């Protein structure tokens, strides 16, 4: 029996693809929580209703966020 769950988006799966110059490909399936983490880190926003558009923060903005992230994590670990 097929499960007919109504979803608000049409995403079936997400895969990270590493495409090498020597024509090798590595496809890594991602779980929803992993995609959420990556999107938050990159400031990535995807139109999941129709997959027509996406936007992402600049490399400089992501670099600044990652500096702050690592600084906060380092401080938390030092306090423990």
ZIQUIUR-V791918 format. One record per residue. RES is the residue in three letters. SS is DSSP state (~ for helix, > for strand, _ for the rest). PSI is psi in whole degrees, -180 to 180 (none if undefined). OMEGA is omega in whole degrees, -180 to 180 (999 if undefined). Layout:
res=(RES:RES)
ss=(SS:SS)
psi=(PSI:PSI)
omega=(OMEGA:OMEGA)
//
This chain:
res=(UNK:UNK:UNK:UNK:UNK:UNK:UNK:UNK:UNK:UNK:UNK:UNK:UNK:UNK:UNK:UNK:UNK:UNK:UNK:UNK:UNK:UNK:UNK:UNK:UNK:UNK:UNK:UNK:UNK:UNK:UNK:UNK:UNK:UNK:UNK:UNK:UNK:UNK:UNK:UNK:UNK:UNK:UNK:UNK:UNK:UNK:UNK:UNK:UNK:UNK:UNK:UNK:UNK:UNK:UNK:UNK:UNK:UNK:UNK:UNK:UNK:UNK:UNK:UNK:UNK:UNK:UNK:UNK:UNK:UNK:UNK:UNK:UNK:UNK:UNK:UNK:UNK:UNK:UNK:UNK)
ss=(_:_:_:_:_:_:_:_:_:_:_:_:_:>:>:>:>:>:>:_:_:_:_:_:>:>:>:>:>:>:_:~:~:~:~:~:~:~:~:~:~:~:_:_:>:>:_:_:_:_:_:_:_:>:>:_:_:_:~:~:~:~:~:~:~:~:~:~:~:~:~:~:~:~:~:~:~:~:~:_)
psi=(127:135:116:79:127:122:151:-14:175:27:122:-42:164:135:134:124:125:117:111:158:-24:21:7:149:140:120:122:112:138:146:164:-44:-33:-40:-41:-43:-47:-44:-43:-41:-40:-9:38:132:123:136:93:-13:-38:-2:29:-32:160:160:154:144:160:162:-39:-42:-42:-42:-43:-45:-41:-36:-46:-43:-50:-37:-46:-44:-42:-43:-41:-42:-35:-29:-23:none)
omega=(-178:-180:-179:179:178:-180:179:176:-178:-179:177:179:177:-179:172:-178:174:-175:-176:179:-180:176:173:177:173:179:-176:178:-179:174:-176:-178:178:177:179:179:-180:179:179:-180:-176:-175:-177:177:-178:174:-174:180:-178:178:-179:-173:171:174:-178:176:179:178:-180:179:179:178:179:179:-178:175:179:179:-180:178:180:179:179:178:178:180:179:179:-178:999)
//
